[in-house]
Amino acid sequence: MQAKLLRALETSAVRRVGETVTRPARFRLVSAAQERLDARVRAGAFRMDLMQRVGGIVVSLPPLAERGRDVVLLARHFALEGGRELSPEAACRLTCHAWPGNVRELKATVSRACWLSREPVLSLEAVEEALRCGSEPGVGGGGAPGAAWRDRVFSVCEAHGWHGSRAAEALGVHRTTLYRRLRAQGISLRDFKLGKGGERETGVE
């Protein structure tokens, strides 16, 4: 199959099944891969010449869990599709989920929260319940935020020099919302504002 695709790309022609003549084909190919193609080439599962042919412009898209602001924007969009809004606390919780299923899982979670709640604004409790209902037995991440949640927040804080405003922006929530969620998880506000080599923010209670 790879050889046939490569031939079509190189000759701009295709041959339909059952025919003996080729036909010119004008098209633009957009492809996606969940794994690095160079690793697949080294494993002998992907042709080097095909990789070079499809690699004209490569856009690397990080996992959804690494794009906190995108999580909130998408979640708000999905909530609006269900006629709801998203509370700041619910948005903060969604940014702290691992999202192994990426956007498809996020959409299913928000849709589930809309079904589980009759309120016009999706609360933290509604999102928590939606995550619990969607988690598979024996798989973590669907329940209340724990170590994974803390690791996620602390990694973002560290990446932004322990600056609360910049970290909250990266997570897609307001700074006070982030502080409130940290306190709810037993994380010291002082620990949040101070880090190794971090700069302490002033004027924040």
Contact map, one row per residue, 1 for C-alpha under 8 A:
1111100000000000000000000000000000000000000000000000000000000000000000000000000000000000000000000000000000000000000000000000000000000000000000000000000000000000000000000000000000000000000000000000000000000
1111110000000000000000000000000000000000000001100100000000000000000000000000000000000000000000000000000000000000000000000000000000000000000000000000000000000000000000000000000000000000000000000000000000000
1111111000000000000000000000000000000000000000000100000000000000000000000000000000000000000000000000000000000000000000000000000000000000000000000000000000000000000000000000000000000000000000000000000000000
1111111100000000000000000000000000000000000000000000000000000000000000000000000000000000000000000000000000000000000000000000000000000000000000000000000000000000000000000000000000000000000000000000000000000
1111111110000000000000000000000000000000000000000000000000000000000000000000000000000000000000000000000000000000000000000000000000000000000000000000000000000000000000000000000000000000000000000000000000000
0111111111000000000000000000000000000000000000001100100000000000000000000000000000000000000000000000000000000000000000000000000000000000000000000000000000000000000000000000000000000000000000000000000000000
0011111111111000000000000000000000000000000000000000000000000000000000000000000000000000000000000000000000000000000000000000000000000000000000000000000000000000000000000000000000000000000000000000000000000
0001111111111100000000000000000000000000000000000000000000000000000000000000000000000000000000000000000000000000000000000000000000000000000000000000000000000000000000000000000000000000000000000000000000000
0000111111111000000000000000000000000000000000000000100000000000000000000000000000000000000000000000000000000000000000000000000000000000000000000000000000000000000000000000000000000000000000000000000000000
0000011111110000000000000000000000000000000000000000000000000000000000000000000000000000000000000000000000000000000000000000000000000000000000000000000000000000000000000000000000000000000000000000000000000
0000001111111000000000000000000000000000000000000000000000000000000000000000000000000000000000000000000000000000000000000000000000000000000000000000000000000000000000000000000000000000000000000000000000000
0000001111111100000000011100000000000000000000000000000000000000000000000000000000000000000000000000000000000000000000000000000000000000000000000000000000000000000000000000000000000000000000000000000000000
0000001110111110000001111100000000000000000000000000000000000000000000000000000000000000000000000000000000000000000000000000000000000000000000000000000000000000000000000000000000000000000000000000000000000
0000000100011111000001111000000000000000000000000000000000000000000000000000000000000000000000000000000000000000000000000000000000000000000000000000000000000000000000000000000000000000000000000000000000000
0000000000001111101111100000000000000000000000000000000000000000000000000000000000000000000000000000000000000000000000000000000000000000000000000000000000000000000000000000000000000000000000000000000000000
0000000000000111111001000000000000000000000000000000000000000000000000000000000000000000000000000000000000000000000000000000000000000000000000000000000000000000000000000000000000000000000000000000000000000
0000000000000011111000000000000000000000000000000000000000000000000000000000000000000000000000000000000000000000000000000000000000000000000000000000000000000000000000000000000000000000000000000000000000000
0000000000000001111100000000000000000000000000000000000000000000000000000000000000000000000000000000000000000000000000000000000000000000000000000000000000000000000000000000000000000000000000000000000000000
0000000000000011111111000000000000000000000000000000000000000000000000000000000000000000000000000000000000000000000000000000000000000000000000000000000000000000000000000000000000000000000000000000000000000
0000000000000010011111000000000000000000000000000000000000000000000000000000000000000000000000000000000000000000000000000000000000000000000000000000000000000000000000000000000000000000000000000000000000000
0000000000000010001111100000000000000000000000000000000000000000000000000000000000000000000000000000000000000000000000000000000000000000000000000000000000000000000000000000000000000000000000000000000000000
0000000000001111001111110000000000000000000000000000000000000000000000000000000000000000000000000000000000000000000000000000000000000000000000000000000000000000000000000000000000000000000000000000000000000
0000000000001110000011111000000000000000000000000000000000000000000000000000000000000000000000000000000000000000000000000000000000000000000000000000000000000000000000000000000000000000000000000000000000000
0000000000011100000001111100000000000000000000000000000000000000000000000000000000000000000000000000000000000000000000000000000000000000000000000000000000000000000000000000000000000000000000000000000000000
0000000000011100000000111110000000000000000000000000000000000000000000000000000000000000000000000000000000000000000000000000000000000000000000000000000000000000000000000000000000000000000000000000000000000
0000000000011000000000011111000000000000000000000000000000000000000000000000000000000000000000000000000000000000000000000000000000000000000000000000000000000000000000000000000000000000000000000000000000000
0000000000000000000000001111100000000000000000000000000000000000000000000000000000000000000000000000000000000000000000000000000000000000000000000000000000000000000000000000000000000000000000000000000000000
0000000000000000000000000111110000000000000000000000000000000000000000000000000000000000000000000000000000000000000000000000000000000000000000000000000000000000000000000000000000000000000000000000000000000
0000000000000000000000000011111000000000000000000000010000000000000000000000000000000000000000000000000000000000000000000000000000000000000000000000000000000000000000000000000000000000000000000000000000000
0000000000000000000000000001111100000000000000000000000000000000000000000000000000000000000000000000000000000000000000000000000000000000000000000000000000000000000000000000000000000000000000000000000000000
0000000000000000000000000000111110000000000000000000010000000000000000000000000000000000000000000000000000000000000000000000000000000000000000000000000000000000000000000000000000000000000000000000000000000
0000000000000000000000000000011111000000000000000000000000000000000000000000000000000000000000000000000000000000000000000000000000000000000000000000000000000000000000000000000000000000000000000000000000000
0000000000000000000000000000001111111000000000000000000000000000000000000000000000000000000000000000000000000000000000000000000000000000000000000000000000000000000000000000000000000000000000000000000000000
0000000000000000000000000000000111110000000000000000000000000000000000000000000000000000000000000000000000000000000000000000000000000000000000000000000000000000000000000000000000000000000000000000000000000
0000000000000000000000000000000011111011000000000000000000000000000000000000000000000000000000000000000000000000000000000000000000000000000000000000000000000000000000000000000000000000000000000000000000000
0000000000000000000000000000000011111111000000000000000000000000000000000000000000000000000000000000000000000000000000000000000000000000000000000000000000000000000000000000000000000000000000000000000000000
0000000000000000000000000000000010111111100001000010000000000000000000000000000000000000000000000000000000000000000000000000000000000000000000000000000000000000000000000000000000000000000000000000000000000
0000000000000000000000000000000000011111110000010010000000000000000000000000000000000000000000000000000000000000000000000000000000000000000000000000000000000000000000000000000000000000000000000000000000000
0000000000000000000000000000000000111111111000000000000000000000000000000000000000000000000000000000000000000000000000000000000000000000000000000000000000000000000000000000000000000000000000000000000000000
0000000000000000000000000000000000111111111111000000000000000000000000000000000000000000000000000000000000000000000000000000000000000000000000000000000000000000000000000000000000000000000000000000000000000
0000000000000000000000000000000000001111111111110000000000000000000000000000000000000000000000000000000000000000000000000000000000000000000000000000000000000000000000000000000000000000000000000000000000000
0000000000000000000000000000000000000111111110000000000000000000000000000000000000000000000000000000000000000000000000000000000000000000000000000000000000000000000000000000000000000000000000000000000000000
0000000000000000000000000000000000000011111111000000000000000000000000000000000000000000000000000000000000000000000000000000000000000000000000000000000000000000000000000000000000000000000000000000000000000
0000000000000000000000000000000000000001111111100000000000000000000000000000000000000000000000000000000000000000000000000000000000000000000000000000000000000000000000000000000000000000000000000000000000000
0000000000000000000000000000000000000001111111100000000000000000000000000000000000000000000000000000000000000000000000000000000000000000000000000000000000000000000000000000000000000000000000000000000000000
0100000000000000000000000000000000001001101111110110000000000000000000000000000000000000000000000000000000000000000000000000000000000000000000000000000000000000000000000000000000000000000000000000000000000
0100000000000000000000000000000000000000100111111110000000000000000000000000000000000000000000000000000000000000000000000000000000000000000000000000000000000000000000000000000000000000000000000000000000000
0000000000000000000000000000000000000100100001111111000000000000000000000000000000000000000000000000000000000000000000000000000000000000000000000000000000000000000000000000000000000000000000000000000000000
0000010000000000000000000000000000000000000000111111100000000000000000000000000000000000000000000000000000000000000000000000000000000000000000000000000000000000000000000000000000000000000000000000000000000
0110010000000000000000000000000000000000000001111111110000000000000000000000000000000000000000000000000000000000000000000000000000000000000000000000000000000000000000000000000000000000000000000000000000000
0000000000000000000000000000000000001100000001111111111000000000000000000000000000000000000000000000000000000000000000000000000000000000000000000000000000000000000000000000000000000000000000000000000000000
0000000000000000000000000000000000000000000000011111111100000000000000000000000000000000000000000000000000000000000000000000000000000000000000000000000000000000000000000000000000000000000000000000000000000
0000010010000000000000000000000000000000000000001111111100000000000000000000000000000000000000000000000000000000000000000000000000000000000000000000000000000000000000000000000000000000000000000000000000000
0000000000000000000000000000101000000000000000000111111100000000000000000000000000000000000000000000000000000000000000000000000000000000000000000000000000000000000000000000000000000000000000000000000000000
0000000000000000000000000000000000000000000000000011111111000000000000000000000000000000000000000000000000000000000000000000000000000000000000000000000000000000000000000000000000000000000000000000000000000
0000000000000000000000000000000000000000000000000001111111000000000000000000000000000000000000000000000000000000000000000000000000000000000000000000000000000000000000000000000000000000000000000000000000000
0000000000000000000000000000000000000000000000000000001111100000000000000000000000000000000000000000000000000000000000000000000000000000000000000000000000000000000000000000000000000000000000000000000000000
0000000000000000000000000000000000000000000000000000001111110000000000000000000000000000000000000000000000000000000000000000000000000000000000000000000000000000000000000000000000000000000000000000000000000
0000000000000000000000000000000000000000000000000000000011111000000000000000000000000000000000000000000000000000000000000000000000000000000000000000000000000000000000000000000000000000000000000000000000000
0000000000000000000000000000000000000000000000000000000001111100000000000000000000000000000000000000000000000000000000000000000000000000000000000000000000000000000000000000000000000000000000000000000000000
0000000000000000000000000000000000000000000000000000000000111110000000000000000000000000000000000000000000000000000000000000000000000000000000000000000000000000000000000000000000000000000000000000000000000
0000000000000000000000000000000000000000000000000000000000011111011000000000000000000000000000000000000000000000000000000000000000000000000000000000000000000000000000000000000000000000000000000000000000000
0000000000000000000000000000000000000000000000000000000000001111111000000000000000000000000000000000010000000000000000000000000000000000000000000000000000000000000000000000000000000000000000000000000000000
0000000000000000000000000000000000000000000000000000000000000111111101100000000000000000000000000010011000000000000000000000000000000000000000000000000000000000000000000000000000000000000000000000000000000
0000000000000000000000000000000000000000000000000000000000000011111100100000000000000000000000111110010000000000000000000000000000000000000000000000000000000000000000000000000000000000000000000000000000000
0000000000000000000000000000000000000000000000000000000000000111111100000000000000000000000000000000000000000000000000000000000000000000000000000000000000000000000000000000000000000000000000000000000000000
0000000000000000000000000000000000000000000000000000000000000111111111100000000000000000000000000000000000000000000000000000000000000000000000000000000000000000000000000110000000000000000000000000000000000
0000000000000000000000000000000000000000000000000000000000000001111111110000000000000000000000100000000000000000000000000000000000000000000000000000000000000000000000000111000000000000000000000000000000000
0000000000000000000000000000000000000000000000000000000000000000001111111000000000000000000000100000000000000000000000000000000000000000000000000000000000000000000000001111100000000000000000000000000000000
0000000000000000000000000000000000000000000000000000000000000001001111111100000000000000000000000000000000000000000000000000000000000000000000000000000000000000000000000001000000000000000000000000000000000
0000000000000000000000000000000000000000000000000000000000000001101111111110000000000000000001100000000001000000000000000000000000000000000000000000000000000000000000000001000000000000000000000000000000000
0000000000000000000000000000000000000000000000000000000000000000000111111111000000000000001001100000000000000000000000000000000000000000000000000000000000000000000000000001000000000000000000000000000000000
0000000000000000000000000000000000000000000000000000000000000000000011111111100000000000000000000000000000000000000000000000000000000000000000000000000000000000000000000000000000000000000000000000000000000
0000000000000000000000000000000000000000000000000000000000000000000001111111110000000000000000000000001000100000000000000000000000000000000000000000000000000000000000000000000000000000000000000000000000000
0000000000000000000000000000000000000000000000000000000000000000000000111111111000000100001000000000000001100100000000000000000000000000000000000000000000000000000000000000000000000000000000000000000000000
0000000000000000000000000000000000000000000000000000000000000000000000011111111100001100000000000000000000000000000000000000000000000000000000000000000000000000000000000000000000000000000000000000000000000
0000000000000000000000000000000000000000000000000000000000000000000000001111111110000000000000000000000000000000000000000000000000000000000000000000000000000000000000000000000000000000000000000000000000000
0000000000000000000000000000000000000000000000000000000000000000000000000111111111000000000000000000000000100110000000000000000000000000000000000000000000000000000000000000000000000000000000000000000000000
0000000000000000000000000000000000000000000000000000000000000000000000000011111111111100000000000000000000000110010000000000000000000000000000000000000000000000000000000000000000000000000000000000000000000
0000000000000000000000000000000000000000000000000000000000000000000000000001111111111000000000000000000000000000000000000000000000000000000000000000000000000000000000000000000000000000000000000000000000000
0000000000000000000000000000000000000000000000000000000000000000000000000000111111110000000000000000000000000000000000000000000000000000000000000000000000000000000000000000000000000000000000000000000000000
0000000000000000000000000000000000000000000000000000000000000000000000000000011111110000000000000000000000000010010000000000000000000000000000000000000000000000000000000000000000000000000000000000000000000
0000000000000000000000000000000000000000000000000000000000000000000000000000001111111000000000000000000000000000000000010000000000000000000000000000000000000000000000000000000000000000000000000000000000000
0000000000000000000000000000000000000000000000000000000000000000000000000000001111111100000000000000000000000000010000111100000000000000000000000000000000000000000000000000000000000000000000000000000000000
0000000000000000000000000000000000000000000000000000000000000000000000000001001100111110000000000000000000000000000000011100000000000000000000000000000000000000000000000000000000000000000000000000000000000
0000000000000000000000000000000000000000000000000000000000000000000000000011001000011111011000000000000000000000000000001110000000000000000000000000000000000000000000000000000000000000000000000000000000000
0000000000000000000000000000000000000000000000000000000000000000000000000000000000001111111000000000000000000000000000001111000000000000000000000000000000000000000000000000000000000000000000000000000000000
0000000000000000000000000000000000000000000000000000000000000000000000000000000000000111111100000000000000000000000000000000000000000000000000000000000000000000000000000000110010000000000000000000000000000
0000000000000000000000000000000000000000000000000000000000000000000000000000000000000011111110000000000000000000000000000011000000000000000000000000000000000000000000000000000010001000000000000000000000000
0000000000000000000000000000000000000000000000000000000000000000000000000000000000000111111111000000000000000000000000000111101000000000000000000000000000000000000000000000000000000000000000000000000000000
0000000000000000000000000000000000000000000000000000000000000000000000010010000000000111111111100000000000000000000000000001000000000000000000000000000000000000000000000001100000000000000000000000000000000
0000000000000000000000000000000000000000000000000000000000000000000000000000000000000001111111110000000000000000000000000000000000000000000000000000000000000000000000000011100011001000000000000000000000000
0000000000000000000000000000000000000000000000000000000000000000000000000000000000000000111111111000000000000000000000000001001100000000000000001000000000000000000000000000000000000000000000000000000000000
0000000000000000000000000000000000000000000000000000000000000000000000110000000000000000011111111000000000000000000000000000001000000000000000000000000000000000000000000000000000000000000000000000000000000
0000000000000000000000000000000000000000000000000000000000000000100110110000000000000000001111111000000000000000000000000000000000000000000000000000000000000000000000000011000000000000000000000000000000000
0000000000000000000000000000000000000000000000000000000000000000100000000000000000000000000111111100000000000000000000000000000000000000000000001001100110000000000000000000000000000000000000000000000000000
0000000000000000000000000000000000000000000000000000000000000000100000000000000000000000000011111110000000000000000000000000000000000000000011001000100000000000000000000000000000000000000000000000000000000
0000000000000000000000000000000000000000000000000000000000000000100000000000000000000000000000011111000000000000000000000000000000000000000010000000000000000000000000000000000000000000000000000000000000000
0000000000000000000000000000000000000000000000000000000000000001100000000000000000000000000000001111111011000000000000000000000000000000000000000000000000000000000000000000000000000000000000000000000000000
0000000000000000000000000000000000000000000000000000000000000000000000000000000000000000000000000111110010000000000000000000000000000000000000000000000000000000000000000000000000000000000000000000000000000
0000000000000000000000000000000000000000000000000000000000000000000000000000000000000000000000000011111111000000000000000000000000000000000000000000000000000000000000000000000000000000000000000000000000000
0000000000000000000000000000000000000000000000000000000000000011100000000000000000000000000000000011111111000000000000000000000000000000000000000000000000000000000000000000000000000000000000000000000000000
0000000000000000000000000000000000000000000000000000000000000001000000000100000000000000000000000010111111100000000000000000000000000000000000000000000000000000000000000000000000000000000000000000000000000
0000000000000000000000000000000000000000000000000000000000000000000000000000000000000000000000000000111111110000000000000000000000000000000000000000000000000000000000000000000000000000000000000000000000000
0000000000000000000000000000000000000000000000000000000000000000000000000000000000000000000000000011111111111000000000000000000000000000000000000000000000000000000000000000000000000000000000000000000000000
0000000000000000000000000000000000000000000000000000000000000000000000100010000000000000000000000010111111111100000000000000000000000000000000000000000000000000000000000000000000000000000000000000000000000
0000000000000000000000000000000000000000000000000000000000000000000000000110010000000000000000000000001111111110000000000000000000000000000000000000000000000000000000000000000000000000000000000000000000000
0000000000000000000000000000000000000000000000000000000000000000000000000000000000000000000000000000000111111111000000000000000000000000000000000000000000000000000000000000000000000000000000000000000000000
0000000000000000000000000000000000000000000000000000000000000000000000000000000000000000000000000000000011111111100000000000001001100100000000000000000000000000000000000000000000000000000000000000000000000
0000000000000000000000000000000000000000000000000000000000000000000000000010011000000000000000000000000001111111110000000000001001000000000000000000000000000000000000000000000000000000000000000000000000000
0000000000000000000000000000000000000000000000000000000000000000000000000000011001000000000000000000000000111111111000000000000000000000000000000000000000000000000000000000000000000000000000000000000000000
0000000000000000000000000000000000000000000000000000000000000000000000000000000000000000000000000000000000011111111100000000000001000000000000000000000000000000000000000000000000000000000000000000000000000
0000000000000000000000000000000000000000000000000000000000000000000000000000000000000000000000000000000000001111111110000100011011000000000000000000000000000000000000000000000000000000000000000000000000000
0000000000000000000000000000000000000000000000000000000000000000000000000000001001010000000000000000000000000111111111000100000000000000000000000000000000000000000000000000000000000000000000000000000000000
0000000000000000000000000000000000000000000000000000000000000000000000000000000000000000000000000000000000000011111111000000000000000000000000000000000000000000000000000000000000000000000000000000000000000
0000000000000000000000000000000000000000000000000000000000000000000000000000000000000000000000000000000000000001111111000000010011000000000000000000000000000000000000000000000000000000000000000000000000000
0000000000000000000000000000000000000000000000000000000000000000000000000000000000000000000000000000000000000000111111100100010000000000000000000000000000000000000000000000000000000000000000000000000000000
0000000000000000000000000000000000000000000000000000000000000000000000000000000000000000000000000000000000000000011111110000000000000000000000000000000000000000000000000000000000000000000000000000000000000
0000000000000000000000000000000000000000000000000000000000000000000000000000000000010000000000000000000000000000000011111100000000000000000000000000000000000000000000000000000000000000000000000000000000000
0000000000000000000000000000000000000000000000000000000000000000000000000000000000111000000000000000000000000000000001111100000000000000000000000000000000000000000000000000000000000000000000000000000000000
0000000000000000000000000000000000000000000000000000000000000000000000000000000000011110000000000000000000000000000000111110000000000000000000000000000000000000000000000000000000000000000000000000000000000
0000000000000000000000000000000000000000000000000000000000000000000000000000000000011110010000000000000000000000110010111111011000000000000000000000000000000000000000000000000000000000000000000000000000000
0000000000000000000000000000000000000000000000000000000000000000000000000000000000000110110000000000000000000000000000001111111000000000000000000000000000000000000000000000000000000000000000000000000000000
0000000000000000000000000000000000000000000000000000000000000000000000000000000000000010111010000000000000000000000000000111111100000000000000000000000000000000000000000000000000000000000000000000000000000
0000000000000000000000000000000000000000000000000000000000000000000000000000000000000000010000000000000000000000000000000011111110000000000000000000000000000000000000000000000000000000000000000000000000000
0000000000000000000000000000000000000000000000000000000000000000000000000000000000000000000000000000000000000000100110000111111111000000000000000000000000000000000000000000000000000000000000000000000000000
0000000000000000000000000000000000000000000000000000000000000000000000000000000000000000010011000000000000001100100000000111111111100000000000000000000000000000000000000000000000000000000000000000000000000
0000000000000000000000000000000000000000000000000000000000000000000000000000000000000000000010000000000000000000000000000001111111110000000001110000000000000000000000000000000000000000000000000000000000000
0000000000000000000000000000000000000000000000000000000000000000000000000000000000000000000000000000000000000000100100000000111111111000000000100000000000000000000000000000000000000000000000000000000000000
0000000000000000000000000000000000000000000000000000000000000000000000000000000000000000000000000000000000001101100100000000011111111100000000000000000000000000000000000000000000000000000000000000000000000
0000000000000000000000000000000000000000000000000000000000000000000000000000000000000000000000000000000000001000000000000000001111111110000011100000000000000000000000000000000000000000000000000000000000000
0000000000000000000000000000000000000000000000000000000000000000000000000000000000000000000000000000000000000000000000000000000111111110000001100000000000000000000000000000000000000000000000000000000000000
0000000000000000000000000000000000000000000000000000000000000000000000000000000000000000000000000000000000000000000000000000000011111110000001000000000000000000000000000000000000000000000000000000000000000
0000000000000000000000000000000000000000000000000000000000000000000000000000000000000000000000000000000000001000000000000000000001111111000001000000000000000000000000000000000000000000000000000000000000000
0000000000000000000000000000000000000000000000000000000000000000000000000000000000000000000000000000000000000000000000000000000000111111101111100000000000000000000000000000000000000000000000000000000000000
0000000000000000000000000000000000000000000000000000000000000000000000000000000000000000000000000000000000000000000000000000000000000111111000000000000000000000000000000000000000000000000000000000000000000
0000000000000000000000000000000000000000000000000000000000000000000000000000000000000000000000000000000000000000000000000000000000000011111000000000000000000000000000000000000000000000000000000000000000000
0000000000000000000000000000000000000000000000000000000000000000000000000000000000000000000000000000000000000000000000000000000000000001111100000000000000000000000000000000000000000000000000000000000000000
0000000000000000000000000000000000000000000000000000000000000000000000000000000000000000000000000000000000000000000000000000000000000011111111000000000000000000000000000000000000000000000000000000000000000
0000000000000000000000000000000000000000000000000000000000000000000000000000000000000000000000000000000000000000000000000000000000000010011111100000000000000000000000000000000000000000000000000000000000000
0000000000000000000000000000000000000000000000000000000000000000000000000000000000000000000000001100000000000000000000000000000000100010001111111001000000000000000000000000000000000000000000000000000000000
0000000000000000000000000000000000000000000000000000000000000000000000000000000000000000000000001000000000000000000000000000000100111110001111110000000000000000000000000000000000000000000000000000000000000
0000000000000000000000000000000000000000000000000000000000000000000000000000000000000000000000000000000000000000000000000000000110110010000111111000000000000000000000000000000000000000000000000000000000000
0000000000000000000000000000000000000000000000000000000000000000000000000000000000000000000000000000000000000000000000000000000100000000000011111100000000000000000000000000000000000000000000000000000000000
0000000000000000000000000000000000000000000000000000000000000000000000000000000000000000000010011000000000000000000000000000000000000000000010111111110000000000000000000000000000000000000000000000000000000
0000000000000000000000000000000000000000000000000000000000000000000000000000000000000000000000000000000000000000000000000000000000000000000000011111110000000000000000000000000000000000100000000000000000000
0000000000000000000000000000000000000000000000000000000000000000000000000000000000000000000000000000000000000000000000000000000000000000000000001111111000000000000000000000000000000000000000000000000000000
0000000000000000000000000000000000000000000000000000000000000000000000000000000000000000000000010000000000000000000000000000000000000000000010001111111100000000000000000000000000000000000000000000000000000
0000000000000000000000000000000000000000000000000000000000000000000000000000000000000000000000011000000000000000000000000000000000000000000000001111111110000000000000000000000000000000000000000000000000000
0000000000000000000000000000000000000000000000000000000000000000000000000000000000000000000000000000000000000000000000000000000000000000000000001111111111000000000000000000000000000000000000000000000000000
0000000000000000000000000000000000000000000000000000000000000000000000000000000000000000000000000000000000000000000000000000000000000000000000000011111111100000000000000000000000000000000000000000000000000
0000000000000000000000000000000000000000000000000000000000000000000000000000000000000000000000010000000000000000000000000000000000000000000000000001111111110000000000000000000000000000000000000000000000000
0000000000000000000000000000000000000000000000000000000000000000000000000000000000000000000000010000000000000000000000000000000000000000000000000000111111111000000000000000000000000000000000000000000000000
0000000000000000000000000000000000000000000000000000000000000000000000000000000000000000000000000000000000000000000000000000000000000000000000000000011111111100000000000000000000000000000000010000000000000
0000000000000000000000000000000000000000000000000000000000000000000000000000000000000000000000000000000000000000000000000000000000000000000000000000001111111110000000000000000000000000000000000000000000000
0000000000000000000000000000000000000000000000000000000000000000000000000000000000000000000000000000000000000000000000000000000000000000000000000000000111111111000000100110000000000000000000000000000000000
0000000000000000000000000000000000000000000000000000000000000000000000000000000000000000000000000000000000000000000000000000000000000000000000000000000011111111111100100000000000000000000000010000000000000
0000000000000000000000000000000000000000000000000000000000000000000000000000000000000000000000000000000000000000000000000000000000000000000000000000000001111111110000000000000000000000000000000010000000000
0000000000000000000000000000000000000000000000000000000000000000000000000000000000000000000000000000000000000000000000000000000000000000000000000000000000111111110000000000000000000000000000000000000000000
0000000000000000000000000000000000000000000000000000000000000000000000000000000000000000000000000000000000000000000000000000000000000000000000000000000000011111111001100000000000000000000000000000000000000
0000000000000000000000000000000000000000000000000000000000000000000000000000000000000000000000000000000000000000000000000000000000000000000000000000000000001111111000000000000000000000000000000010111000000
0000000000000000000000000000000000000000000000000000000000000000000000000000000000000000000000000000000000000000000000000000000000000000000000000000000000001111111100100000000000000000000000011110011100000
0000000000000000000000000000000000000000000000000000000000000000000000000000000000000000000000000000000000000000000000000000000000000000000000000000000000001001111111100000000000000000000000001000011110000
0000000000000000000000000000000000000000000000000000000000000000000000000000000000000000000000000000000000000000000000000000000000000000000000000000000000001000011111110000001000000000000000011000000010000
0000000000000000000000000000000000000000000000000000000000000000000000000000000000000000000000000000000000000000000000000000000000000000000000000000000000000000001111111000011000000000000000000000000000000
0000000000000000000000000000000000000000000000000000000000000000000000000000000000000000000000000000000000000000000000000000000000000000000000000000000000000001001111111100000000000000000000000000000000000
0000000000000000000000000000000000000000000000000000000000000000000000000000000000000000000000000000000000000000000000000000000000000000000000000000000000011001011111111110000000000000000000000000000000000
0000000000000000000000000000000000000000000000000000000000000000000000000000000000000000000000000000000000000000000000000000000000000000000000000000000000000000000111111111111001000000000000000000000000000
0000000000000000000000000000000000000000000000000000000000000000000010000000000000000000000000000000000000000000000000000000000000000000000000000000000000000000000011111111111000000000000000000000000000000
0000000000000000000000000000000000000000000000000000000000000000001110000000000000000000000000000000000000000000000000000000000000000000000000000000000000010000000001111111100000000000000000000000000000000
0000000000000000000000000000000000000000000000000000000000000000001110000000000000000000000100100000000000000000000000000000000000000000000000000000000000010000000000111111100000000000000000000000000000000
0000000000000000000000000000000000000000000000000000000000000000000111110000000000000000001100100000000000000000000000000000000000000000000000000000000000000000000000011111110000000000000000000000000000000
0000000000000000000000000000000000000000000000000000000000000000000010000000000000000001001100000000000000000000000000000000000000000000000000000000000000000000000000011111111011000000000000000000000000000
0000000000000000000000000000000000000000000000000000000000000000000000000000000000000001000000000000000000000000000000000000000000000000000000000000000000000000000010011001111111000000000000000000000000000
0000000000000000000000000000000000000000000000000000000000000000000000000000000000000000000000000000000000000000000000000000000000000000000000000000000000000000000110011000111111100000000000000000000000000
0000000000000000000000000000000000000000000000000000000000000000000000000000000000000000000000000000000000000000000000000000000000000000000000000000000000000000000000000000011111110000000000000000000000000
0000000000000000000000000000000000000000000000000000000000000000000000000000000000000001100100000000000000000000000000000000000000000000000000000000000000000000000000000000111111111000000000000000000000000
0000000000000000000000000000000000000000000000000000000000000000000000000000000000000000000100000000000000000000000000000000000000000000000000000000000000000000000000010000111111111100000000000000000000000
0000000000000000000000000000000000000000000000000000000000000000000000000000000000000000000000000000000000000000000000000000000000000000000000000000000000000000000000000000001111111110000010000000000000000
0000000000000000000000000000000000000000000000000000000000000000000000000000000000000000000000000000000000000000000000000000000000000000000000000000000000000000000000000000000111111111000000000000000000000
0000000000000000000000000000000000000000000000000000000000000000000000000000000000000000100100000000000000000000000000000000000000000000000000000000000000000000000000000000000011111111100000000000000000000
0000000000000000000000000000000000000000000000000000000000000000000000000000000000000000000000000000000000000000000000000000000000000000000000000000000000000000000000000000000001111111111110000000000000000
0000000000000000000000000000000000000000000000000000000000000000000000000000000000000000000000000000000000000000000000000000000000000000000000000000000000000000000000000000000000111111111110000000000000000
0000000000000000000000000000000000000000000000000000000000000000000000000000000000000000000000000000000000000000000000000000000000000000000000000000000000000000000000000000000000011111111000000000000000000
0000000000000000000000000000000000000000000000000000000000000000000000000000000000000000000000000000000000000000000000000000000000000000000000000100000000000000000000000000000000001111111000000000000000000
0000000000000000000000000000000000000000000000000000000000000000000000000000000000000000000000000000000000000000000000000000000000000000000000000000000000000000000000000000000000000111111100000000000000000
0000000000000000000000000000000000000000000000000000000000000000000000000000000000000000000000000000000000000000000000000000000000000000000000000000000000000000000000000000000000000111111110110000000000000
0000000000000000000000000000000000000000000000000000000000000000000000000000000000000000000000000000000000000000000000000000000000000000000000000000000000000000000000000000000000000110011111110000000000000
0000000000000000000000000000000000000000000000000000000000000000000000000000000000000000000000000000000000000000000000000000000000000000000000000000000000000000000000000000000000100110001111111000000000000
0000000000000000000000000000000000000000000000000000000000000000000000000000000000000000000000000000000000000000000000000000000000000000000000000000000000000000000000000000000000000000000111111100000000000
0000000000000000000000000000000000000000000000000000000000000000000000000000000000000000000000000000000000000000000000000000000000000000000000000000000000000000000000000000000000000000001111111110000000000
0000000000000000000000000000000000000000000000000000000000000000000000000000000000000000000000000000000000000000000000000000000000000000000000000000000001001000010100000000000000000000001111111110000000000
0000000000000000000000000000000000000000000000000000000000000000000000000000000000000000000000000000000000000000000000000000000000000000000000000000000000000000011100000000000000000000000011111110011110000
0000000000000000000000000000000000000000000000000000000000000000000000000000000000000000000000000000000000000000000000000000000000000000000000000000000000000000010000000000000000000000000001111111011100000
0000000000000000000000000000000000000000000000000000000000000000000000000000000000000000000000000000000000000000000000000000000000000000000000000000000000000100110000000000000000000000000000111111111000000
0000000000000000000000000000000000000000000000000000000000000000000000000000000000000000000000000000000000000000000000000000000000000000000000000000000000000000000000000000000000000000000000000111110000000
0000000000000000000000000000000000000000000000000000000000000000000000000000000000000000000000000000000000000000000000000000000000000000000000000000000000000000100000000000000000000000000000000011111000000
0000000000000000000000000000000000000000000000000000000000000000000000000000000000000000000000000000000000000000000000000000000000000000000000000000000000000000111000000000000000000000000000001111111100000
0000000000000000000000000000000000000000000000000000000000000000000000000000000000000000000000000000000000000000000000000000000000000000000000000000000000000000111000000000000000000000000000001110111110000
0000000000000000000000000000000000000000000000000000000000000000000000000000000000000000000000000000000000000000000000000000000000000000000000000000000000000000011000000000000000000000000000001100011111000
0000000000000000000000000000000000000000000000000000000000000000000000000000000000000000000000000000000000000000000000000000000000000000000000000000000000000000001100000000000000000000000000001000001111110
0000000000000000000000000000000000000000000000000000000000000000000000000000000000000000000000000000000000000000000000000000000000000000000000000000000000000000000000000000000000000000000000000000000111110
0000000000000000000000000000000000000000000000000000000000000000000000000000000000000000000000000000000000000000000000000000000000000000000000000000000000000000000000000000000000000000000000000000000011111
0000000000000000000000000000000000000000000000000000000000000000000000000000000000000000000000000000000000000000000000000000000000000000000000000000000000000000000000000000000000000000000000000000000011111
0000000000000000000000000000000000000000000000000000000000000000000000000000000000000000000000000000000000000000000000000000000000000000000000000000000000000000000000000000000000000000000000000000000000111
